[in-house]
Amino acid sequence: MTGPAAAGTTAGAAALPVLIAVDGLSGAGKTTLAVELAAALRAHHSVSLFHLEDLYPGWDGLAAGIAAFREHVAVPLAAGRTARWRAWDWAAGEYGEIRSTAPADIVIFEGVGASSAGVRDLLDAAVWVSAPTHLRRERALARDGDTYAPHWERWAAQERAWTAGDPAAAAADIRVDRQHLHGEPVAAAAFVLRALGELQVPRLQSGWPGANAAACTVRVDRLDTWIAPERLFASLYADAPRAVWLDSSSAAAPSGTTEVSGAVSGAAQVAARSRYSIMADDGGPLGRYAEHRSGITTVVSGPVTALHRGPFFPWLDSVWGRPRATVSADYPCGFALGWLGFLGYELKRETGGTDIPLPPGAAPDAALIFAGRAVVLDHEQECLYVLTLADPLAPVPSDPGNGGDSDDGGGGWTAQVKSAVETAAQKPPAPDLPAPARFAVRDSRDAYLAKVRAAQQEIGNGNSYEVCLTTSLTAQLPAPPAGGEVLALYRALRRRSPAPFASLLRFGSFCLAGTSPERFLALDVPGRIRAEPIKGTRPRGATAAEDRRLEADLVSSLKDRAENVMIVDLLRNDLSHYAVPGSVTVPRLCAVESYATVHQLVSTVDARLRPGASRAEAVAAAFPPGSMTGAPKISTMAILDRLEGAPRGAYSGVVGWFSLTGAADLSVVIRTLEIQGTALTLGVGGAVTADSDPAAEWEEIRAKAFGVLSALGSRFPD
């Protein structure tokens, strides 16, 4: 929100109008957009529309008009008083009669300077409409003809002078791109209304289009057909700039586990977590893309970009925390459309950690797509579920330029998926992998061992019980990988090291390709919470006998069990903040789960969300994952900041989905390759305790890196 009105009002100020500015340079389309917004809002509210051109005192009067607007119009209306102002008579070249604008539920200010610095603190929201100069001039002269033509450059010079000293465009809450497919004001108005609703404009939530909307319906079409998931993803999303594949790649892979020394192998749990895969992009009429950087969440929807200033988790609560979708009772998967993506480790700044600034050009702190359509693959039933959101507030009925549906009911998307299934078999294979990359490790063996000893010193001083120390491996490719090459890289990862929480996230030039086995947090519609932390790792053996020996060694390791139990205790505390008292339980402690390249020690912590508690705040209370920090969490994160000396980025954060039903399922970002342009980064680490062997800790990170590096044809650096 632009000004202090965003902080809310007292009961005595409840009648104050909501002030919205529609700003931009001449010819951008502000007037038409403002008129469309006013018409839509008048269905539920009283609306006043004020045009700044009534105040400009002639062709040289931009600055004087902006000043008069503040003094005679914006200030009195913000205080709930009638504005009295003298209109400029353009024909006579002088001020004319006194006019008045009465307060209303909503007042829309339209014109150049409507969101200028002098009034920004009075506004509830500012909209900036942008268009290139040639388009603006063409539109302005087409509208005003010969009257404007002699004065275009004269007026444009004043606009340039004003914008040079007033960053109104950068300060706007919502930006409209006239060059977008739906950038024309009539079409853009619906996108702007939705964005305004999501800004949580104070004093006017009831009846606002896009805010507190009635529950939407998710249409589900079951297709009793099957196709290799990688082929379906390539067929549907080969050209999508942003797409997410949450891939239970272990569904088709045998776990290879056995029960050793009475320990439960966890094969059943692995299978239960591996039933569904989800594919989606931000296309279609309801698709959106959100990313958070340094206190600003930017949401792109069609021609509109909205800026939500403030912490990430409150924004997440506003768009996800209140269930707003219904789905057929016979649909078995917990995901029923919503947000998918990742939350990076550096969001710890909002949950008790220190703010570590990211370097220029770094990936965002968090990135999510909103999927109004998706495909869910049921590995157990070998069928597909095609999901489409039937939302009465959809900005446009169809989006043919962006792969949109041909009808409101979702049949167009279902037909598109059927066609993709039919043609996928004929698609050429994905490109070959790039040549094996040569990785370098941030910390040499000696440096890492020294950091392990420093962590043990912190433990000995009573500053921590367990320190989850990490480092990273980096490599450079000769050129940024194309979309097909990224998919080929991920295919190699999922085949070499399948996992229940494997994932491919493509957000433009930034991608994540991972095979994580670890669930961070799952939350279902009734409020049941489950965390499944992993602590304790052994590599798989080259022979069956060696494999059984390594698994037995993990089961009997007092050190690994102690690591696991400490994180279980940390999670019990994290979940208790928003749980029903007495509901936090540990039904499974230190069980072995075996994957293609490693054995893992896994526990389960369950709880029930307290009625009325914020779902997003419950996620934040456990973030970042305790298995990636150590215990106690806050003091240990400070130790890690000092020892590691670099931000972790997406690594150690979480990947997953937030369903419109209020459910969520999130995994820990481990065994995950980050691709940023030509740069490849792989984070690895392990838990350090008082009795850790530094040399063994080094071997553990080598084992954890093996699955990813071997799939790429690379090796751990000497």
ROZA-767477 format. One record per residue (C-alpha): residue in one letter; x, y negated, z. Coordinates in pm, whole numbers, plus 50000, padded with zeros to 5 digits. Last residue first. Example, Ala and Ser with C-alpha at 12.3 -4.5 7.8 and 13.67 -1.06 7.14 Angstrom:
<recs>
S513675010650714 A512305045050780 
</recs>
This chain:
<recs>
D539785333349466 P536525321049318 F533435343249356 R532635358949023 S530745350348708 G528775371748463 L525705351148541 A523935380448710 S527145387248904 L527155351849043 V523565353049167 G523755386949338 F527295381749469 A526725348949650 K525305365849960 A528185390449975 R530795362749944 I528975343450217 E529195374050442 E532905379350370 W533645344550502 E531635351550817 A533605383850864 A536855364050859 P535495340051121 D534525368951355 S531425356751537 D531275361151916 A530075326052003 T527605325851716 V527855314551352 A524945320751116 G525725323450749 G526125303050435 V525665299750061 G524565271549830 L524885275849455 T525335245549230 L525435243548850 A526135210048680 T525475203448310 G522235184548368 Q521215194148721 I520815231848759 E520425245149113 L520975282549158 T519105299749439 R520105328849662 I518465307849935 V515615282549922 V513355295850198 S509865306550096 L506515288850126 D502925301350112 A500035277350164 A496295278050231 G494195246550260 T491725256849988 L493385232949744 S496445255449764 F499915244149871 W502515264849687 G506115275849719 V509745265949760 V511495255950084 G514625237650196 S517945254150274 Y519225245049927 A517175217249763 G519865191549843 R522475203450094 P523925169150167 A527685167750225 G530115166650519 E529595202950620 L530985199950973 R529505166251071 D526065172050919 L526075207251062 I526635194151415 A523725169951372 M521545198751249 T522545218051563 S521305190351792 I517935190151616 K517445227851582 P518405242951915 A519265266251757 G520455273851408 T519895254351089 M519095277350798 S517105303650991 G515305274651158 P513695265450828 P513625227650786 F510875222750883 A508875240851154 A507045210051284 A506705197250926 V504585227450829 A502295221651129 E502185184751037 A500985194150688 R498235216150831 S497025188851063 A495295203051372 G491485202451386 P491245237751522 R494685249451648 L496465270151387 R496785306851480 A500235322651528 D502465350251391 V506245355751401 T507705384051192 S511325396051199 V513835405050927 L517345420150921 Q518515421350560 H520195447650338 V521755433050023 T522195436049643 A519015451749509 Y516955445649821 S516595462850157 E514435451550447 V515555461650797 A513395453151098 C514725430251372 L511425422851549 R507915428651414 P504625418851582 V506095387151738 T503175367051882 V502065330651909 S498335329851989 G498635321552360 P497735285152315 V496175279351973 A499005267351755 Y500085232251653 H503235227651864 S503525265251926 L504775271251572 D508105254051633 N508615270951973 R507955305751836 L510205296351546 L513145288551777 D512605321051968 V512625340651642 I515785322151540 M517515333251861 V516265368951813 N517775370951466 E521205358851571 A521185383051869 R520255411751638 D523135402851409 K525605401851700 L524335434051857 S524905452451529 S523205486451543 V520695480451265 L523285463551044 D525745492351084 A522985517151002 E522285498250679 L525975498350588 R526255535650657 R523135543450455 D524525524250157 E527905541650187 A526195575350173 A523995565449880 T526995552749687 A528195517849590 G526745503849909 R524395474349935 P525845443450104 R525015436550471 T523015407450612 G521685396050951 K519185368151004 I515965366250806 P512905347550931 E509355358950855 A506865331750952 R503105337650961 I500265313451034 R496555322151048 G494445290950995 P491185304650851 V492335293650500 D495755310650517 L499145296950620 A502415313150517 L505765300150641 F509435304150557 R509345337150369 E512755351050283 P513755373149989 S514895344449767 T515705352049405 G516365317749261 A516365295248960 L515875258349040 C515825232848761 F516575195848718 S516725181148365 G512935179848337 F511395195948643 R511685233348581 L511135256348876 L511905293448840 S511185314949140 A511925347349323 F510005350849647 P509395388449652 A512935395549528 P514645410549223 S518475407649213 R519975417448879 R516755416448681 R515515384548843 L518865367248794 A519255377248428 R515745365148350 Y516605332348525 L519535326248293 A517435334647989 L514765310348111 V517365283048151 E518655290847802 G515165287947657 G514665254047818 A517955240847685 P521075242247899 P522885209247952 A526225210747769 P529725224747834 L528515239448165 Q530125228348490 A530455249048805 T529805245049175 L529885267549482 S528505255249811 T529125256950185 T526955266050478 L527085269350858 C524035281751042 V525135272451396 E523845293351689 Y523605285652061 S524315248552030 N525825218952217 G526955239552519 N530655232152479 G531285268452381 I528715265052105 E530435233751976 Q533765252551990 Q532155280851794 A531165255951526 A534775243651513 R535925279851475 V533535284851184 K534755251951037 A538355264451050 L537285296550878 Y535705275850605 A538865255350555 D541045286450540 R538765303250286 S538615271750077 D535585249650118 R533695234549824 V533965266549620 A534785264849249 F532815283848988 R533885293448636 A530785296948425 P530075327848219 A529165317847862 P525605305747836 L523045333747850 D521595344847521 P518535328047384 A515115342247474 P513805369647250 P511685359846952 K507925357547013 Q505845385246857 A504995401747187 A503865368347325 T501235363547053 E498345382247211 V499115370947565 A499435334747454 S496095336947271 K494395349947583 V495995321847785 Q494735295647539 A491245310747545 T491245308147924 W492365271947899 G489565263647656 G487005281547869 G487775258648161 G484275246048227 D484855210748103 D485525221547746 S488375221647496 D490955223447767 G494175203947742 G497495212847584 N498825177747629 G497675161147310 P494385179647328 D493585164547666 S489925169747743 P487185155947962 V489305126748088 P489915114248442 A488495145848604 L486235134248886 P483685162148842 D486485187348900 A486125222348754 L489665234348828 T490735262748603 L492275295948707 V493065325148476 Y493515357248674 L495655383448501 C495615421248540 E498025448648636 Q496055458248949 E499125458849177 H501125433348981 D498315407548992 L499515378748775 V498015344748854 V497705319648568 A497235282548625 R494985252248574 G494565219948765 A498155224148873 F499655195649073 I503405196249028 L505775191749317 A509235176849372 A511015169949700 D514165151349808 P514775143349442 A517785156749250 A520925135849262 G521625108949004 P523195085549256 P524395103849569 L521855114549832 P521755095550159 I522015117950469 D519225107550706 T519775125251038 G517405152351155 G514365149751380 T511575160351145 E511375131650897 R515135130150827 K514885167950780 L513535158850436 E517205164250344 Y516585201750314 G514565198349996 L510845204649959 F510075225149647 G507305230249393 L503625238849362 W500555217549443 G496925228549397 L495195257949235 A493475286549422 F496465304749572 G495455330349837 C494965358349585 P491995382449600 Y489215365949394 D486085384649505 A484925355849727 S484785331949429 V486615299349490 T485855266949670 A488095236449674 R488575206549903 P490555218150205 R491955187650393 G495725188750441 W496535188550071 V496555153549924 S496585132550243 D498645157750440 L501315157550172 W501455119450197 P501845122450575 F504665147750512 F506625125850271 P507285095150480 G506315060450355 R505615042050032 H503215059449797 L503995047849443 A501485055949169 T502405061648804 V499485061148561 P499425069948191 G498635106848257 S499175113148626 V502615105948771 V502995105149150 T506005088049308 T506575094849678 I508785067849829 G510815071450151 S514205079950007 R513045099549705 H509875120149679 E508585135349356 A505055141049236 Y503795154048901 R500155155648802 G497895177748594 L494165170748595 P493495166348223 G495785194848118 G499485197648182 D501335198248514 D502535233948469 A501575267548613 M502625303648661 I501945324148975 S503125359249066 Y501185382049295 R501705415749468 S505225411049601 R504615400649960 A502705432850033 A505435453749867 V508175438050079 Q506115444350391 A505625480950298 A509335485450228 G510255470650568 S512855497050652 V511495502351003 A514355510851236 G514385545051411 S518075551051354 V517675545250979 E514455544550784 T515075543550412 T515005515950157 G515485517749782 S513125488749731 P511995500549389 A511615471849142 A508375462648967 A507035440649245 S510545427649327 S510065399649072 S507395383049279 D507705352049063 L506635317249152 W506965303048799 V506745265148786 A506585241848486 R507685206648397 P508895197348048 A506485222947897 D507795235447562 A508375272047651 Y505445271347894 L502775295247772 S504715319347550 A507905318947755 F505935324448075 L504005353147917 R507195369547792 E508845367148134 P505755382048297 A505775413348078 I502205417047959 W499035430448109 T495335430648027 D492155431348225 L491665393848206 R489885379548510 D488425344748468 V488335323348784 R486755288548791 V487865268349090 T485065246449220 C485665212149365 A484655201849714 A483105167549745 A485455138549704 N487005121750004 A488715097149772 G488665101149392 P485895076149326 W485445056849652 G482115064749814 S483385064150169 Q487075055750179 L486745017950185 R488065002950506 P491665011250417 V492785021650067 Q493975057650104 L496425054649813 E494785086349682 G491615067249601 L493605041249409 A495245068949206 R491865083749116 L490535049949010 V493695043348806 F493325076248618 A489675068248539 A490635033248420 A493315046648183 A490735058347927 V489065024147895 P492395005947931 E494195024547649 G497035044247804 H495585078847747 L498245090247500 H500775068547682 Q501955035847527 R499855014647763 D501805027248064 V499925018848384 R501755012848710 I500235017149056 D501505004749391 A503224974749235 A506504962449385 A508594970749078 A506204951748849 A505964921949085 P509734917849110 D509504879649126 G512444858349015 A513024871348662 T509294879548639 W508394842548662 A510974830748409 R509934857548162 E506264848248205 Q507114811548149 A508974820247830 A505964840847715 W503734810147742 R505814789347501 E506434819647282 W502714825847239 H501604789247216 P501084784746842 A499354819046814 Y496954815447109 T494134795846947 D494764811746607 G493384845146717 D492424851047079 R491884888847077 A493984898746776 L496644874346897 A496764890847240 R496774926247098 E499624919846852 R501624900547107 R501214928147367 L502154955247117 H505284937047004 T506324929647361 P506134965447485 A503314974447726 S503014974848104 V499964972348328 W500744966148697 V498194975848963 A498494961649315 A496724975649619 D495474963249956 L496614927849889 L497304899750133 D501054906150174 R501384905649797 V499904870649773 G502924847649754 A505114873949587 S502874876149282 S500234903549250 A497724883749041 G500644866448868 V499424871948511 G495744879948538 E493074899548718 F492084897449085 I489594924349189 V487564918149504 I485964948249672 D483284949549939 A482424914149842 P483604879449943 A482084850149749 T483804833249458 S483064796149414 R483244770049141 I484154733349140 E483694716748802 G486424707648558 Y490174704848566 E491704689748252 G492694698347894 A489214691547755 A489014724347562 W490894744347824 D488704732248109 W490554744848416 A488314756848696 R488304740549039 W488274764349334 R486154774149628 A486814808449782 T484154821550019 R485654833750345 G486544869750445 A490074861050550 A491514877650240 L488964857750039 P490274824750183 V493924832950111 A493434847549763 V491334819949608 H492354783949687 E495914787149811 R497074818349632 F495384810849303 A496614774949311 A500224787049337 I499774811649050 G498164784348840 A501004760148905 A503564786148798 L501624795048480 G500734759348385 D502604751248067 W499814762247833 G497174744548041 P496354742248412 Y496104779948481 L493084784548711 D490444801348493 E493214823448349 L493434839248693 H490314860048632 F488294869348943 L486064900148964 S483784904249265 V482504939149353 S479664951749572 H480074988849629 H478795023249524 A478105022349149 R479854988749139 L483185007249153 A482885020348798 A481984986648648 A484734968748842 L487354993448724 E486254989848362 V486324951648386 A489804952548541 L491074975448264 T489644953447991 T491204922448146 K494614937948210 G495204950547856 A498924942747818 G498284912147599 S499834887447842 L502124902148105 G500944924148388 D498664923048690 V495504939648817 A495294929649183 I493074947549435 L491734931249751 V489474951649982 P487054927350143 L486954920450516 A483824934350680 A485704958350910 A487674930251071 G485944932651407 A486424970351416 T490154965651391 T492014970251069 G494324995150903 A498054995550831 A497424990350462 A496214955250535 P499844947550606 G500604944550236 T501244965049923 M500005000050000 
</recs>
